[in-house]
Amino acid sequence: MITVIFSISVYFGFIFKIGSRFFKGTNIIFYDNPCGINRLLLKQKKRLKNLRRFLTKIN
């Protein structure tokens, strides 16, 4: 069970490392803190919302 959680967190960490090229200043690595996934996902959602708002302003 723990290994499954760990592998998922590493997977998400990989995704968000790629994502941090789009969102400058985000360097989320989950395998530091697998328990913080939900908090970090919320942070990421907020960032996406802000990005969407920013894009609608441009248009």
C-alpha positions in Angstrom: 0.0 0.0 0.0 2.7 2.4 1.0 4.7 1.6 -2.2 1.7 2.3 -4.3 1.2 5.7 -2.7 4.9 6.4 -3.1 4.9 5.4 -6.8 1.8 7.6 -7.5 3.5 10.5 -5.7 6.6 10.1 -7.7 4.5 10.0 -10.9 2.7 13.2 -10.0 6.0 14.7 -9.0 7.3 14.0 -12.5 4.2 15.5 -14.1 4.5 18.6 -12.0 8.2 19.0 -12.7 7.3 19.1 -16.4 4.4 21.5 -15.5 6.7 23.8 -13.7 8.1 24.8 -17.1 4.7 26.3 -17.8 4.2 27.7 -14.3 7.4 29.4 -13.5 8.3 29.4 -9.9 6.6 26.1 -9.2 8.9 23.3 -8.5 6.8 20.7 -6.9 8.5 17.4 -6.1 6.1 15.0 -4.3 8.5 12.4 -3.2 9.7 14.8 -0.5 6.3 14.7 1.1 3.8 12.2 -0.3 1.3 13.3 2.4 1.2 16.8 1.0 -0.3 15.7 -2.3 -3.8 17.2 -1.7 -2.4 20.5 -0.5 -0.1 20.8 -3.5 -2.9 19.8 -5.9 -5.1 22.5 -4.4 -2.2 25.0 -4.9 -1.9 23.8 -8.5 -5.6 24.2 -9.1 -5.5 27.8 -7.8 -2.6 28.5 -10.1 -4.6 27.1 -13.1 -7.5 29.3 -12.1 -5.2 32.4 -12.0 -3.7 31.4 -15.4 -7.2 31.1 -16.9 -8.1 34.5 -15.6 -4.9 35.9 -17.0 -5.6 34.4 -20.4 -9.2 35.7 -20.5 -7.8 39.2 -19.7 -5.5 39.0 -22.7 -8.4 37.9 -25.0 
